[in-house]
């Protein structure tokens, strides 16, 4: 009898718990994720709208007679296009891409388009993502995107090498959207580990991943944050989707149900468990979050761009929003990124910042980014993120664990204590960084 009386109480507690979770999820907005991040400046965010327009131009059949150009055009010189490759040229290994020599901004640019819903080969690349399938220099990466990146590297590294040799002062820039963002992020990592093949230094390489999928483990996401930049518009679902993408596409007819189940799973998973899972994938590099909507407000507001190199709280939760898929569109990203830049430049004009002060601000920004990058690595060490403490040892998890265990007594073999990892931090930084005459942290030559 007492058991039967207890059942309604348990049901009430369960219903109240579900109602509380649902209420919190309905109130949760993307702005909460980046509310404590710093504001981006016009100098650092200026390339993003250009990257969007370059990617959009790859979709054109004839760049000299564009059909889908945004207001103001793409701003490209057709004579500076080095090469273009479509699906036939790529053998279905990767989406179309273009190499463009931008003399106005001193950049050698490689742009990769996003997923084409009508191409089966694109699904084959994106859905080849069995968790933990592929190890990459001490971490885990998305298997299909890595294979696509390797194909592009093998196909174009000679062309890129010639362009770098002919333009020794130019920056090598990779950019892509959606599936292409994951490809260029892993392509950038491949290039950083094969600098001798391109005869280029690390500080001359940049990557802008627009609306990227979660494609690298946490230690790699933080480790390459000095080179890779990810741009996310408000509620975009893809950088937050931890569930296998194959399951997402199988559930297109009931995507809201799947998103709710994913939200419930992520909410019930302890953050400590997430961080210590070496196979869990994340959006790569430094994050730029464009925020343009507010809770209980209708319409879009003047966009604000926030940036950080977060370790914990790195786009962990799906946002239940009717804009979760619309915010993934490259057209909207280009439009809102341009609006954000215009507002930043207008603010600078109102403040009448002189050129010398702008130069000093850029130097200060570079210094702050270096310090934030170092702090993120240190934060990863403090949180006990697997392999975050030794990015200079480029081996797989299995190889590194075996090497550590072989030289350690059985009493010490269970784990490396947090204190030892923290104590070894200064030694690691000393191996990886130098301080130049102006006090900036720079990578030692062996890592450039």
N, C-alpha and C positions, 0 to 999 in steps of 0.2 A: 504493500500500500504506500509506504514511504517513498519507494522507488518511482511509483506512478506520479506521486505529487511532485517529485523532483524534476520530472521530464519537462513540464511547462517552464520551470525556472531556467533550465539549461537552454531551452529553445529561445526564451526571451533574451538571455545573455548573448547567445549566438546572433540573434537578429540585431540586437543593439550594436554588437561588434561590427557586423557587416554594414549597418547603416552608418556608423561612425567612419569606417574606412571609405565608403562611397561618398560621404559628405566631404571628407578631406580631399579625396581625389577630384571631385567636381570643383572644389575651390582651388586646387593646385594649378598654378600657371607657370609657364616657362620663365617668367621674369624672376621667380624665386631662385632659380638655379644660379643666376649670375648677379644677384642683387649686391653681393659683396665684392664683385670684381671691379677692377679699375676701368676707367673710360678710355677707349681707343682715341688716338689722335689722327688728324688728317694725313700726316706724313706716313704713318704705318698702314693706314687703311686705304690709301689712295689707289694702290694697284687692283683692289678687288673688283670694282666695276669694269675695269679694262679686261680683267681675266674673264669675266662673264661674257663680255661682248666678243672676245676672241673665241670662246667655246661656241657661242651662238653662230659665229661665222663659219665654223666647221660644218654646220648643217646645210649651208648654202651649196647649191649645185654650181653656181657661178658667182664667185665673190665679187666680180666686176659689175654684175647686175643682180644685186641682192633682192630677195623677195620678202624676207622676214626681218629686216633691219629695224632696231628700236629707234625712237626719235633721236635725230642727230647722227644716225648711222653707226657703223661699227668702229669708225676711226682707224681703219686699217689701210695700208698701201698694198694693193694686189701684187705689185712688183717685188715686195719683200717676202712673199710666201716662198719658202724653200721647197717644200713638198707637201702633198696631201695624199692620204691613203683611206680608202673606203673599205667596205666589208669584203669585196672581191680581192683587194690587195692584201688584206689581213688574214685571209683564209678562215675567217670566223673566230680567230684567236682573241680579238679585242675589238672594241668599237672604233669608228673612224677617228683619225687624229690628224693634226697638222703641225708642221714646224714653221715658225714665223720668226724672221729677224727684224726686231723692232729697233731701228736706229734712233728713233726719237727718245726712247727710254733706255737705250744701251742694254737690251735684253735679247737673249736667244731663248725662244719660247716654244714649248711643246704642249699642245692642248688636246685633251681627249674628251670625247662626248660621253653622254650618259646612256642609260639603258634605253634601247628601242623595243617597245612592247611587241613589235611585229617580228622581231628577230629571235629565233630559237637559240642561236649561238650565244646571244647575250645572257639568256637564262642559264645556259650551261656554265658560263663563267661565274655568274653571281651565286648560283645555288650550289656550287662546288665548295662548300664551307663546313665540312664536318669538323666539329669542335676539337681542337688539339691535334689536327691531322698534320700540320706543317710547322716545324720549328725554324726559327730564323735568328741566328746570332744571339742566343740567350733568351729568346721569347717565342711567342706563337703568332702566326699571321693567318689571314684568310687564304686558303689554298688556291682557289680559282683566280683570285686577283693577283696573287704572286706569280702564277704561271703566265698570266697575261702581261704582267710587268716584265717578266724575263723575256718574253717574246719581243716586246718593243725594244728592250735594251739590246738584245742580240741583233735586231734588224736595223737599229738607228745609231748605235754608239759610234760607228765610224763617221757618219754624217755629223753628229754632234761634236766629235773630236776635231774635225776639220773647221767647223764654225767657231769653236773655242780658240783654235790656233789662229784663225784669221781675225778674231775680235778679242784680243787678250784682256781688254778692260770690261767686257760685257758680263752680265750676270746670267747664269743658266737657270731658267725659270720653268717649272712644270706646273700645269694647272689642269683640272678636270672637274666634272660635275657628276654626282651620284656614283654610278659604277665607275666612271672615268676618274672620279676623285680617289677612289680606293686604288685604282691602277697607278695613278701618278704618285700617291703617297708611298707605295711599295717600290715603284720605280726610283723615286728619290733615295730611298734607303739602299737600293741596289747600287746606285751611282756612288753613294757615299762610301760604300765598301769596295768600289772599283775606280777610285779617283785616278789611278795610274793609266787606266784605259782612255780617259778623257783629258788627261793632263790639266786638271783644274783643282783649285783649292776649295775646301769646305765652305769658306765664307763667301764664295761666289755662286752658291747654289741656294735656290729658294723654291718652295712648293706651296701652292694655294689649292687646297681641297675644298670644293664647294658642295655642301650637303653630303658629306662622305658617309659611307657605311662604316660600321664598327669592324675594323679590319686588322688591328694590332693589339697585342696584350699590353697591359698597363705600363710595364717597365719600358717597352719600346715607345709607347705613346708619349711618355715623359722624356725619354732619352733623346728623341729627335725633335723636341719642341723648339730648338734654336733654328731649325731649318724649315719644318713643316708647319703650315698654318691652316687650320680648319675653320670654315665659315658656316654658321648655322643660322637660319632665319627662324626666329620665334619658336613655333611649335613643331617644326619638322620632325617627322616620325623616324626617319631612317637612322640618324646618329644615335637614337635612343633605343633602337630595336635590338634586344639581346637574343630573342628567339631566332632559331635557324630560319633564314630567309625562305627556305623551301616551304616551311610550314606557313609562312605569311602568304605566299603566292597560292598555296593550295586552299587558303581560307579567304580568298577574295570575295566570295559571295557572303561571307559572314565576318568581315574584317573587324567590325565593332566588337563582336563577341570575343575574337582573338585578342584584341587590344585590352579588353577588360580582364581577361584571364592573365595576360602578361603583366598588367598593373598589379593584380592580386599577388602573383608570384613574386614580383620584385619587392612589393611592400612587405611580404612575409619573410624575405631573405635578409639576414643580418648583413649590414654593410661590411663588417669585418670579414665575413665569409666571402663576400664579393671580391674585396681587395686582395685576399690571399689566394684566390683561384688563379693560377698562372695561365690558364687557358682562356679565361674570360676576355673577350675582345672589346676594344674601345675605339672611339673616334681619335685620329692621330694628332699629335703635336699641340701647338698653342691654339686655343680656341677663341674665336671671335663670335659673339652672340649678338645678333641684331634683334632688338626688342622694340616692338611697335604697337602692341596692344596691352591693355591694362584690365585687371579684373572688374567685372560689372560695367564695363564701358563698351559702347558700340562704335565700330569703325577703327580705322588705323590712325595712330598718332605719329607725330614726328619721330622717326626712328632714332634710337640710342644704341651705340655699339659698345659693348663691354668685352673686355679681354682678360685672359689669365692663362696660367699653366696649371690647372687644377689636378689634384691627385684623387682625393675623395670627392664625391659629388660631381662626377664627370658625366653629365647627361645620363643619369641612371634611371630616370623614371619616364615612362610614356605619359604624354600630356593628352588627356581626353578633350580634344578640341575638334571642331568642324574644320579647322584650318590645318590639321596635322599633315594632310597630303598636299594641300595647295601651297604651303610654305616650302615644299620641296622643289617647286618649279624654278628652273634657272631664270625664267623671265621675271618672276617676282623677286628673286634674289638680286638680279641686276638693277631692277627698278628701286628697290628699297636701299640697296648699297649706295646707289648714286644719290638718292635723297639724303642719306646720312652724310655723305661727303660734302654735298652742297651746304648742308647746315653747319658742318664743321668749318668749312672755308668762310662762310658768311660770318660766323662767330669770330674767326681770326681777323677778318677785315674790320669788323666793328671794334675789336680791341686794338687794331692798328699795330700788330706785332712786327717790328722791323726784321729785315733779313738776317742780321747778325744774331738776334735773339732766337729766331727760328732755327738757325744752325746749332746754337747752344742747346735748344730744346731737343733737337734730334740726337745730339751727343748724349744728353741726359737720358733720353728714351732708350738708346742702345744700352747704356749702363744699367738702367732699371730692368730691362729685359734680361740681361745677363744675370743680374742678381735674383730675379724672379725664377729664372731657369734653374739656377743653383739651389734656390730654396725649395723648388718643386722636387728636385732629386733628393734633397735632404729629407723632405716630408715623406717621400716614398720609403726611404730608409727607416724613418721613425715608425711608419705604419707597418713595417715588416712585409712590404711587397716583395714577392719572390724575385731575386736576381737584380733588384733595383740598385743594390749597393755595389755592384761590380760591372758596370757597362763596358769596361775596357777588356773584359775577358769574353771574347766572342766565340762562345761554344754553345752547344745545345744544353738544355736542362739536364739531360741524362749524363752528358759528358762532364759537366761541371759538378754535378752531385757526386759522380764516381770519383773524380779527382779530389774533391774535398774529403770524402769518406776514407779514401785510401791513406791519407796522411793524418788521420785523426783517431784518437783512441776510442774505444767503445763507449766510454762514459761521456764523451763529447760528441759522438756521432749522431745523436738524435736531432739536434738543431743548432744553428749558430745563434747565439744570444743577441738580443737587441742591443745590449751594451757594447758588445764587440763590434757590431756593425756601425754603431754611432761613433765609437772611438776610431774606427778605421776611415771615417768620412774625410777628415782633413788630409789623411795620407792619399786617399783616392783623388780628391780635388787637386792636390799638388801634382799628381801624375798626369791629370787630364788638362789642367788649365795653366796658363801663364798670366801675369799682369803686365800690361804694356806701360809705356812712359806716362800715359794719361790716366792710368789707374783703372783701365777697363780690363775685364776678364776676357781672355782670348784662348782658343784651343791651341795646344802645342802643335808644332809642325807635323808630328807623326800622326795626328788625328785630323789634319786639314786636307 
